[in-house]
Amino acid sequence: MSIDEQEDRIDFTVNKKNLYREESITDLNVASIRRLIPVNMDGSEDKTRSAIYVGHTQLMSPQGPVPIQARLLANNLEEAIEQFPQAMKQSLDEVMEQIMKFQEQQEKKGREEDSRIIIPGRR
């Protein structure tokens, strides 16, 4: 499939009923919280929908920064700040689990490839 054909399959239509304005709140240390405020087509706040809070942070690893994020089920900024530490810990646990699974898959793949090596003089 050509790039043009792939691009034709992508739908770039904007969902006009699901628009948000984004605010960013940070402690300039570890916490970054995005507040997504629902808006109408004219940019005015849509009072019929609730704001969405998303926590972000990043950890340094030998391979570089590892982004961690999680939705914060909060009704206001204070609740979002209270939920931030636990949500980041849970998200980190999930990322670590995914890394462990990936490493296990890579090790298994390596063992399978090693088992196919033919060594002269062995049967």
N, CA, C and O atoms as a GROMACS GRO file, in nm:
protein
  492
    1MET      N    1   0.086  -0.118   0.000
    1MET     CA    2   0.000   0.000   0.000
    1MET      C    3   0.090   0.124   0.000
    1MET      O    4   0.184   0.133   0.079
    2SER      N    5   0.062   0.217  -0.088
    2SER     CA    6   0.142   0.338  -0.098
    2SER      C    7   0.108   0.435   0.015
    2SER      O    8   0.005   0.421   0.082
    3ILE      N    9   0.193   0.532   0.034
    3ILE     CA   10   0.170   0.634   0.138
    3ILE      C   11   0.043   0.711   0.108
    3ILE      O   12  -0.033   0.744   0.199
    4ASP      N   13   0.020   0.741  -0.020
    4ASP     CA   14  -0.102   0.814  -0.058
    4ASP      C   15  -0.227   0.735  -0.022
    4ASP      O   16  -0.325   0.791   0.027
    5GLU      N   17  -0.223   0.604  -0.045
    5GLU     CA   18  -0.337   0.519  -0.010
    5GLU      C   19  -0.358   0.513   0.141
    5GLU      O   20  -0.472   0.514   0.189
    6GLN      N   21  -0.248   0.509   0.215
    6GLN     CA   22  -0.258   0.508   0.362
    6GLN      C   23  -0.318   0.638   0.412
    6GLN      O   24  -0.403   0.638   0.501
    7GLU      N   25  -0.274   0.750   0.355
    7GLU     CA   26  -0.325   0.880   0.396
    7GLU      C   27  -0.474   0.893   0.365
    7GLU      O   28  -0.548   0.958   0.439
    8ASP      N   29  -0.518   0.832   0.254
    8ASP     CA   30  -0.659   0.838   0.217
    8ASP      C   31  -0.746   0.764   0.319
    8ASP      O   32  -0.864   0.796   0.332
    9ARG      N   33  -0.691   0.667   0.390
    9ARG     CA   34  -0.766   0.590   0.488
    9ARG      C   35  -0.775   0.660   0.624
    9ARG      O   36  -0.855   0.620   0.708
   10ILE      N   37  -0.695   0.763   0.647
   10ILE     CA   38  -0.695   0.834   0.775
   10ILE      C   39  -0.806   0.938   0.774
   10ILE      O   40  -0.819   1.015   0.680
   11ASP      N   41  -0.886   0.938   0.878
   11ASP     CA   42  -0.996   1.034   0.890
   11ASP      C   43  -0.950   1.152   0.976
   11ASP      O   44  -0.930   1.138   1.096
   12PHE      N   45  -0.934   1.268   0.914
   12PHE     CA   46  -0.889   1.388   0.984
   12PHE      C   47  -1.005   1.479   1.023
   12PHE      O   48  -0.984   1.597   1.052
   13THR      N   49  -1.126   1.427   1.025
   13THR     CA   50  -1.243   1.506   1.060
   13THR      C   51  -1.241   1.539   1.209
   13THR      O   52  -1.223   1.450   1.292
   14VAL      N   53  -1.261   1.666   1.242
   14VAL     CA   54  -1.264   1.712   1.381
   14VAL      C   55  -1.401   1.683   1.440
   14VAL      O   56  -1.504   1.717   1.381
   15ASN      N   57  -1.403   1.620   1.558
   15ASN     CA   58  -1.528   1.593   1.629
   15ASN      C   59  -1.571   1.723   1.697
   15ASN      O   60  -1.520   1.757   1.803
   16LYS      N   61  -1.664   1.794   1.637
   16LYS     CA   62  -1.705   1.926   1.686
   16LYS      C   63  -1.781   1.920   1.818
   16LYS      O   64  -1.799   2.023   1.884
   17LYS      N   65  -1.825   1.800   1.857
   17LYS     CA   66  -1.899   1.786   1.983
   17LYS      C   67  -1.808   1.743   2.098
   17LYS      O   68  -1.855   1.716   2.208
   18ASN      N   69  -1.678   1.735   2.071
   18ASN     CA   70  -1.584   1.688   2.173
   18ASN      C   71  -1.460   1.777   2.178
   18ASN      O   72  -1.347   1.729   2.175
   19LEU      N   73  -1.483   1.908   2.185
   19LEU     CA   74  -1.373   2.005   2.186
   19LEU      C   75  -1.336   2.044   2.329
   19LEU      O   76  -1.423   2.057   2.415
   20TYR      N   77  -1.205   2.063   2.353
   20TYR     CA   78  -1.155   2.100   2.485
   20TYR      C   79  -1.047   2.206   2.471
   20TYR      O   80  -0.972   2.209   2.374
   21ARG      N   81  -1.042   2.294   2.570
   21ARG     CA   82  -0.933   2.389   2.585
   21ARG      C   83  -0.841   2.332   2.693
   21ARG      O   84  -0.889   2.275   2.791
   22GLU      N   85  -0.713   2.346   2.676
   22GLU     CA   86  -0.618   2.283   2.768
   22GLU      C   87  -0.548   2.388   2.855
   22GLU      O   88  -0.499   2.489   2.805
   23GLU      N   89  -0.542   2.360   2.984
   23GLU     CA   90  -0.464   2.438   3.080
   23GLU      C   91  -0.358   2.345   3.137
   23GLU      O   92  -0.380   2.225   3.152
   24SER      N   93  -0.244   2.401   3.169
   24SER     CA   94  -0.138   2.321   3.229
   24SER      C   95  -0.102   2.380   3.365
   24SER      O   96  -0.078   2.500   3.377
   25ILE      N   97  -0.098   2.295   3.466
   25ILE     CA   98  -0.064   2.336   3.602
   25ILE      C   99   0.057   2.253   3.644
   25ILE      O  100   0.057   2.131   3.627
   26THR      N  101   0.159   2.317   3.698
   26THR     CA  102   0.278   2.244   3.740
   26THR      C  103   0.332   2.299   3.871
   26THR      O  104   0.310   2.415   3.905
   27ASP      N  105   0.405   2.213   3.944
   27ASP     CA  106   0.474   2.258   4.064
   27ASP      C  107   0.622   2.285   4.033
   27ASP      O  108   0.701   2.313   4.124
   28LEU      N  109   0.660   2.278   3.907
   28LEU     CA  110   0.797   2.297   3.859
   28LEU      C  111   0.894   2.198   3.921
   28LEU      O  112   1.015   2.222   3.921
   29ASN      N  113   0.842   2.090   3.974
   29ASN     CA  114   0.926   1.988   4.036
   29ASN      C  115   0.898   1.853   3.973
   29ASN      O  116   0.978   1.802   3.894
   30VAL      N  117   0.784   1.794   4.009
   30VAL     CA  118   0.752   1.660   3.960
   30VAL      C  119   0.615   1.654   3.893
   30VAL      O  120   0.594   1.573   3.803
   31ALA      N  121   0.524   1.739   3.936
   31ALA     CA  122   0.385   1.728   3.891
   31ALA      C  123   0.353   1.822   3.776
   31ALA      O  124   0.390   1.939   3.775
   32SER      N  125   0.283   1.764   3.678
   32SER     CA  126   0.224   1.841   3.571
   32SER      C  127   0.083   1.786   3.553
   32SER      O  128   0.063   1.668   3.528
   33ILE      N  129  -0.014   1.875   3.565
   33ILE     CA  130  -0.154   1.834   3.552
   33ILE      C  131  -0.216   1.916   3.440
   33ILE      O  132  -0.211   2.039   3.439
   34ARG      N  133  -0.276   1.843   3.345
   34ARG     CA  134  -0.349   1.910   3.238
   34ARG      C  135  -0.496   1.911   3.275
   34ARG      O  136  -0.552   1.809   3.315
   35ARG      N  137  -0.557   2.026   3.262
   35ARG     CA  138  -0.701   2.039   3.282
   35ARG      C  139  -0.761   2.065   3.145
   35ARG      O  140  -0.732   2.166   3.082
   36LEU      N  141  -0.845   1.973   3.100
   36LEU     CA  142  -0.911   1.986   2.971
   36LEU      C  143  -1.052   2.037   2.995
   36LEU      O  144  -1.136   1.967   3.052
   37ILE      N  145  -1.076   2.158   2.952
   37ILE     CA  146  -1.204   2.226   2.976
   37ILE      C  147  -1.290   2.213   2.851
   37ILE      O  148  -1.249   2.257   2.744
   38PRO      N  149  -1.409   2.154   2.864
   38PRO     CA  150  -1.495   2.138   2.746
   38PRO      C  151  -1.541   2.274   2.693
   38PRO      O  152  -1.578   2.364   2.769
   39VAL      N  153  -1.537   2.287   2.561
   39VAL     CA  154  -1.580   2.412   2.498
   39VAL      C  155  -1.676   2.384   2.384
   39VAL      O  156  -1.679   2.275   2.327
   40ASN      N  157  -1.754   2.486   2.353
   40ASN     CA  158  -1.845   2.483   2.238
   40ASN      C  159  -1.769   2.528   2.113
   40ASN      O  160  -1.653   2.570   2.122
   41MET      N  161  -1.833   2.519   1.999
   41MET     CA  162  -1.770   2.558   1.872
   41MET      C  163  -1.721   2.703   1.873
   41MET      O  164  -1.624   2.735   1.806
   42ASP      N  165  -1.788   2.791   1.948
   42ASP     CA  166  -1.747   2.932   1.951
   42ASP      C  167  -1.636   2.958   2.054
   42ASP      O  168  -1.594   3.072   2.072
   43GLY      N  169  -1.590   2.851   2.121
   43GLY     CA  170  -1.482   2.865   2.219
   43GLY      C  171  -1.531   2.891   2.361
   43GLY      O  172  -1.451   2.892   2.454
   44SER      N  173  -1.661   2.913   2.377
   44SER     CA  174  -1.714   2.935   2.512
   44SER      C  175  -1.718   2.803   2.589
   44SER      O  176  -1.729   2.696   2.529
   45GLU      N  177  -1.707   2.812   2.721
   45GLU     CA  178  -1.706   2.691   2.803
   45GLU      C  179  -1.840   2.619   2.794
   45GLU      O  180  -1.946   2.680   2.801
   46ASP      N  181  -1.833   2.487   2.776
   46ASP     CA  182  -1.952   2.403   2.769
   46ASP      C  183  -1.983   2.354   2.910
   46ASP      O  184  -1.918   2.261   2.959
   47LYS      N  185  -2.080   2.414   2.974
   47LYS     CA  186  -2.114   2.383   3.114
   47LYS      C  187  -2.185   2.249   3.128
   47LYS      O  188  -2.205   2.202   3.241
   48THR      N  189  -2.225   2.186   3.017
   48THR     CA  190  -2.296   2.057   3.026
   48THR      C  191  -2.199   1.940   3.043
   48THR      O  192  -2.243   1.828   3.073
   49ARG      N  193  -2.069   1.963   3.023
   49ARG     CA  194  -1.969   1.857   3.038
   49ARG      C  195  -1.868   1.895   3.145
   49ARG      O  196  -1.846   2.013   3.172
   50SER      N  197  -1.808   1.796   3.206
   50SER     CA  198  -1.710   1.818   3.313
   50SER      C  199  -1.569   1.827   3.256
   50SER      O  200  -1.539   1.773   3.150
   51ALA      N  201  -1.484   1.897   3.328
   51ALA     CA  202  -1.343   1.905   3.292
   51ALA      C  203  -1.278   1.769   3.312
   51ALA      O  204  -1.324   1.688   3.393
   52ILE      N  205  -1.172   1.745   3.240
   52ILE     CA  206  -1.095   1.621   3.252
   52ILE      C  207  -0.956   1.659   3.302
   52ILE      O  208  -0.895   1.755   3.254
   53TYR      N  209  -0.905   1.583   3.399
   53TYR     CA  210  -0.772   1.607   3.454
   53TYR      C  211  -0.681   1.490   3.419
   53TYR      O  212  -0.719   1.373   3.434
   54VAL      N  213  -0.560   1.523   3.372
   54VAL     CA  214  -0.462   1.420   3.336
   54VAL      C  215  -0.329   1.458   3.400
   54VAL      O  216  -0.279   1.568   3.380
   55GLY      N  217  -0.272   1.364   3.477
   55GLY     CA  218  -0.143   1.388   3.541
   55GLY      C  219  -0.030   1.338   3.453
   55GLY      O  220  -0.042   1.235   3.387
   56HIS      N  221   0.080   1.412   3.454
   56HIS     CA  222   0.199   1.376   3.376
   56HIS      C  223   0.322   1.395   3.463
   56HIS      O  224   0.329   1.488   3.544
   57THR      N  225   0.420   1.308   3.444
   57THR     CA  226   0.552   1.327   3.500
   57THR      C  227   0.647   1.245   3.415
   57THR      O  228   0.604   1.174   3.325
   58GLN      N  229   0.775   1.256   3.442
   58GLN     CA  230   0.870   1.171   3.371
   58GLN      C  231   0.981   1.131   3.465
   58GLN      O  232   1.022   1.207   3.553
   59LEU      N  233   1.029   1.011   3.445
   59LEU     CA  234   1.138   0.956   3.524
   59LEU      C  235   1.259   0.940   3.433
   59LEU      O  236   1.244   0.910   3.315
   60MET      N  237   1.376   0.959   3.488
   60MET     CA  238   1.497   0.941   3.409
   60MET      C  239   1.543   0.797   3.419
   60MET      O  240   1.544   0.738   3.528
   61SER      N  241   1.582   0.741   3.307
   61SER     CA  242   1.635   0.606   3.301
   61SER      C  243   1.768   0.614   3.225
   61SER      O  244   1.798   0.717   3.165
   62PRO      N  245   1.846   0.507   3.227
   62PRO     CA  246   1.970   0.508   3.149
   62PRO      C  247   1.946   0.532   2.999
   62PRO      O  248   2.034   0.581   2.929
   63GLN      N  249   1.826   0.496   2.951
   63GLN     CA  250   1.793   0.516   2.810
   63GLN      C  251   1.729   0.652   2.783
   63GLN      O  252   1.699   0.684   2.668
   64GLY      N  253   1.709   0.732   2.886
   64GLY     CA  254   1.649   0.864   2.869
   64GLY      C  255   1.520   0.876   2.948
   64GLY      O  256   1.486   0.787   3.026
   65PRO      N  257   1.448   0.987   2.929
   65PRO     CA  258   1.326   1.010   3.007
   65PRO      C  259   1.215   0.912   2.971
   65PRO      O  260   1.195   0.878   2.854
   66VAL      N  261   1.143   0.867   3.074
   66VAL     CA  262   1.029   0.778   3.057
   66VAL      C  263   0.904   0.856   3.098
   66VAL      O  264   0.888   0.887   3.216
   67PRO      N  265   0.817   0.889   3.002
   67PRO     CA  266   0.696   0.963   3.037
   67PRO      C  267   0.594   0.873   3.107
   67PRO      O  268   0.572   0.759   3.066
   68ILE      N  269   0.533   0.927   3.211
   68ILE     CA  270   0.428   0.857   3.286
   68ILE      C  271   0.307   0.950   3.287
   68ILE      O  272   0.319   1.069   3.314
   69GLN      N  273   0.190   0.894   3.257
   69GLN     CA  274   0.069   0.976   3.262
   69GLN      C  275  -0.049   0.890   3.304
   69GLN      O  276  -0.049   0.768   3.286
   70ALA      N  277  -0.150   0.956   3.360
   70ALA     CA  278  -0.272   0.886   3.401
   70ALA      C  279  -0.386   0.985   3.412
   70ALA      O  280  -0.366   1.102   3.446
   71ARG      N  281  -0.503   0.936   3.382
   71ARG     CA  282  -0.624   1.017   3.401
   71ARG      C  283  -0.649   1.028   3.551
   71ARG      O  284  -0.637   0.930   3.623
   72LEU      N  285  -0.683   1.147   3.596
   72LEU     CA  286  -0.714   1.172   3.736
   72LEU      C  287  -0.865   1.190   3.747
   72LEU      O  288  -0.921   1.285   3.692
   73LEU      N  289  -0.931   1.100   3.817
   73LEU     CA  290  -1.076   1.107   3.830
   73LEU      C  291  -1.109   1.208   3.939
   73LEU      O  292  -1.132   1.173   4.055
   74ALA      N  293  -1.111   1.334   3.899
   74ALA     CA  294  -1.128   1.444   3.993
   74ALA      C  295  -1.234   1.542   3.942
   74ALA      O  296  -1.257   1.555   3.822
   75ASN      N  297  -1.295   1.610   4.037
   75ASN     CA  298  -1.395   1.711   4.003
   75ASN      C  299  -1.337   1.852   4.006
   75ASN      O  300  -1.399   1.946   3.956
   76ASN      N  301  -1.217   1.866   4.064
   76ASN     CA  302  -1.153   1.997   4.072
   76ASN      C  303  -1.003   1.979   4.087
   76ASN      O  304  -0.955   1.867   4.102
   77LEU      N  305  -0.929   2.088   4.083
   77LEU     CA  306  -0.784   2.083   4.087
   77LEU      C  307  -0.733   2.025   4.219
   77LEU      O  308  -0.638   1.948   4.220
   78GLU      N  309  -0.796   2.061   4.330
   78GLU     CA  310  -0.753   2.009   4.460
   78GLU      C  311  -0.760   1.856   4.463
   78GLU      O  312  -0.666   1.791   4.509
   79GLU      N  313  -0.869   1.800   4.414
   79GLU     CA  314  -0.882   1.654   4.409
   79GLU      C  315  -0.778   1.594   4.316
   79GLU      O  316  -0.722   1.489   4.345
   80ALA      N  317  -0.753   1.661   4.204
   80ALA     CA  318  -0.653   1.611   4.109
   80ALA      C  319  -0.515   1.606   4.173
   80ALA      O  320  -0.441   1.510   4.153
   81ILE      N  321  -0.479   1.709   4.248
   81ILE     CA  322  -0.350   1.714   4.316
   81ILE      C  323  -0.340   1.602   4.420
   81ILE      O  324  -0.236   1.540   4.435
   82GLU      N  325  -0.449   1.578   4.492
   82GLU     CA  326  -0.450   1.471   4.592
   82GLU      C  327  -0.432   1.334   4.526
   82GLU      O  328  -0.365   1.247   4.582
   83GLN      N  329  -0.491   1.314   4.410
   83GLN     CA  330  -0.485   1.185   4.342
   83GLN      C  331  -0.354   1.163   4.266
   83GLN      O  332  -0.319   1.049   4.234
   84PHE      N  333  -0.284   1.270   4.237
   84PHE     CA  334  -0.166   1.263   4.152
   84PHE      C  335  -0.064   1.157   4.197
   84PHE      O  336  -0.026   1.074   4.115
   85PRO      N  337  -0.017   1.156   4.324
   85PRO     CA  338   0.087   1.059   4.361
   85PRO      C  339   0.046   0.914   4.338
   85PRO      O  340   0.123   0.836   4.280
   86GLN      N  341  -0.072   0.877   4.382
   86GLN     CA  342  -0.116   0.738   4.367
   86GLN      C  343  -0.136   0.702   4.220
   86GLN      O  344  -0.102   0.591   4.178
   87ALA      N  345  -0.190   0.793   4.143
   87ALA     CA  346  -0.212   0.767   4.000
   87ALA      C  347  -0.079   0.747   3.927
   87ALA      O  348  -0.068   0.662   3.839
   88MET      N  349   0.023   0.826   3.964
   88MET     CA  350   0.154   0.812   3.900
   88MET      C  351   0.219   0.679   3.940
   88MET      O  352   0.282   0.613   3.857
   89LYS      N  353   0.204   0.640   4.067
   89LYS     CA  354   0.259   0.512   4.113
   89LYS      C  355   0.193   0.396   4.037
   89LYS      O  356   0.262   0.304   3.993
   90GLN      N  357   0.063   0.402   4.023
   90GLN     CA  358  -0.010   0.296   3.952
   90GLN      C  359   0.032   0.292   3.805
   90GLN      O  360   0.053   0.184   3.749
   91SER      N  361   0.044   0.408   3.743
   91SER     CA  362   0.086   0.414   3.603
   91SER      C  363   0.228   0.362   3.587
   91SER      O  364   0.258   0.291   3.491
   92LEU      N  365   0.316   0.395   3.681
   92LEU     CA  366   0.453   0.344   3.677
   92LEU      C  367   0.455   0.193   3.689
   92LEU      O  368   0.529   0.126   3.617
   93ASP      N  369   0.373   0.138   3.779
   93ASP     CA  370   0.364  -0.008   3.792
   93ASP      C  371   0.323  -0.072   3.660
   93ASP      O  372   0.377  -0.176   3.622
   94GLU      N  373   0.226  -0.011   3.592
   94GLU     CA  374   0.180  -0.064   3.464
   94GLU      C  375   0.290  -0.058   3.358
   94GLU      O  376   0.307  -0.152   3.280
   95VAL      N  377   0.364   0.053   3.355
   95VAL     CA  378   0.474   0.067   3.260
   95VAL      C  379   0.581  -0.037   3.290
   95VAL      O  380   0.634  -0.100   3.198
   96MET      N  381   0.614  -0.056   3.417
   96MET     CA  382   0.717  -0.153   3.454
   96MET      C  383   0.673  -0.294   3.416
   96MET      O  384   0.755  -0.374   3.371
   97GLU      N  385   0.546  -0.325   3.434
   97GLU     CA  386   0.493  -0.456   3.396
   97GLU      C  387   0.506  -0.478   3.245
   97GLU      O  388   0.544  -0.586   3.200
   98GLN      N  389   0.475  -0.374   3.167
   98GLN     CA  390   0.489  -0.384   3.022
   98GLN      C  391   0.635  -0.404   2.982
   98GLN      O  392   0.665  -0.482   2.891
   99ILE      N  393   0.726  -0.335   3.049
   99ILE     CA  394   0.868  -0.350   3.020
   99ILE      C  395   0.914  -0.491   3.051
   99ILE      O  396   0.988  -0.552   2.973
  100MET      N  397   0.870  -0.545   3.165
  100MET     CA  398   0.909  -0.680   3.205
  100MET      C  399   0.857  -0.782   3.102
  100MET      O  400   0.930  -0.873   3.064
  101LYS      N  401   0.732  -0.766   3.057
  101LYS     CA  402   0.677  -0.857   2.957
  101LYS      C  403   0.756  -0.849   2.827
  101LYS      O  404   0.784  -0.951   2.764
  102PHE      N  405   0.791  -0.727   2.788
  102PHE     CA  406   0.869  -0.709   2.665
  102PHE      C  407   1.006  -0.776   2.678
  102PHE      O  408   1.051  -0.843   2.586
  103GLN      N  409   1.070  -0.758   2.794
  103GLN     CA  410   1.201  -0.821   2.814
  103GLN      C  411   1.190  -0.973   2.812
  103GLN      O  412   1.276  -1.040   2.755
  104GLU      N  413   1.086  -1.026   2.873
  104GLU     CA  414   1.065  -1.171   2.871
  104GLU      C  415   1.046  -1.221   2.728
  104GLU      O  416   1.101  -1.325   2.690
  105GLN      N  417   0.969  -1.148   2.649
  105GLN     CA  418   0.947  -1.186   2.509
  105GLN      C  419   1.078  -1.183   2.432
  105GLN      O  420   1.105  -1.272   2.351
  106GLN      N  421   1.160  -1.080   2.457
  106GLN     CA  422   1.288  -1.069   2.387
  106GLN      C  423   1.382  -1.182   2.427
  106GLN      O  424   1.453  -1.238   2.343
  107GLU      N  425   1.384  -1.216   2.557
  107GLU     CA  426   1.468  -1.326   2.604
  107GLU      C  427   1.422  -1.458   2.543
  107GLU      O  428   1.505  -1.538   2.500
  108LYS      N  429   1.291  -1.481   2.539
  108LYS     CA  430   1.237  -1.604   2.480
  108LYS      C  431   1.273  -1.612   2.332
  108LYS      O  432   1.313  -1.717   2.282
  109LYS      N  433   1.258  -1.500   2.263
  109LYS     CA  434   1.292  -1.495   2.120
  109LYS      C  435   1.441  -1.524   2.102
  109LYS      O  436   1.479  -1.596   2.010
  110GLY      N  437   1.525  -1.469   2.189
  110GLY     CA  438   1.669  -1.494   2.182
  110GLY      C  439   1.703  -1.638   2.206
  110GLY      O  440   1.788  -1.694   2.136
  111ARG      N  441   1.637  -1.702   2.304
  111ARG     CA  442   1.661  -1.844   2.331
  111ARG      C  443   1.618  -1.929   2.212
  111ARG      O  444   1.686  -2.025   2.177
  112GLU      N  445   1.506  -1.895   2.151
  112GLU     CA  446   1.458  -1.970   2.035
  112GLU      C  447   1.557  -1.958   1.919
  112GLU      O  448   1.584  -2.056   1.849
  113GLU      N  449   1.609  -1.838   1.899
  113GLU     CA  450   1.707  -1.818   1.792
  113GLU      C  451   1.836  -1.891   1.823
  113GLU      O  452   1.898  -1.949   1.734
  114ASP      N  453   1.879  -1.889   1.951
  114ASP     CA  454   2.001  -1.960   1.992
  114ASP      C  455   1.987  -2.110   1.972
  114ASP      O  456   2.084  -2.178   1.939
  115SER      N  457   1.866  -2.161   1.993
  115SER     CA  458   1.848  -2.306   1.980
  115SER      C  459   1.858  -2.352   1.835
  115SER      O  460   1.872  -2.471   1.810
  116ARG      N  461   1.851  -2.259   1.741
  116ARG     CA  462   1.860  -2.294   1.600
  116ARG      C  463   2.004  -2.292   1.549
  116ARG      O  464   2.030  -2.328   1.434
  117ILE      N  465   2.097  -2.251   1.631
  117ILE     CA  466   2.236  -2.242   1.588
  117ILE      C  467   2.292  -2.384   1.578
  117ILE      O  468   2.282  -2.464   1.670
  118ILE      N  469   2.350  -2.412   1.463
  118ILE     CA  470   2.410  -2.542   1.440
  118ILE      C  471   2.559  -2.531   1.467
  118ILE      O  472   2.628  -2.450   1.406
  119ILE      N  473   2.608  -2.613   1.559
  119ILE     CA  474   2.749  -2.609   1.595
  119ILE      C  475   2.816  -2.731   1.529
  119ILE      O  476   2.773  -2.845   1.550
  120PRO      N  477   2.920  -2.706   1.450
  120PRO     CA  478   2.988  -2.819   1.384
  120PRO      C  479   3.038  -2.921   1.487
  120PRO      O  480   3.088  -2.885   1.593
  121GLY      N  481   3.022  -3.049   1.454
  121GLY     CA  482   3.068  -3.157   1.541
  121GLY      C  483   2.964  -3.200   1.642
  121GLY      O  484   2.986  -3.296   1.715
  122ARG      N  485   2.850  -3.130   1.650
  122ARG     CA  486   2.741  -3.169   1.742
  122ARG      C  487   2.627  -3.225   1.662
  122ARG      O  488   2.604  -3.187   1.547
  123ARG      N  489   2.556  -3.314   1.723
  123ARG     CA  490   2.440  -3.371   1.656
  123ARG      C  491   2.314  -3.310   1.703
  123ARG      O  492   2.206  -3.346   1.657
   0.00000   0.00000   0.00000
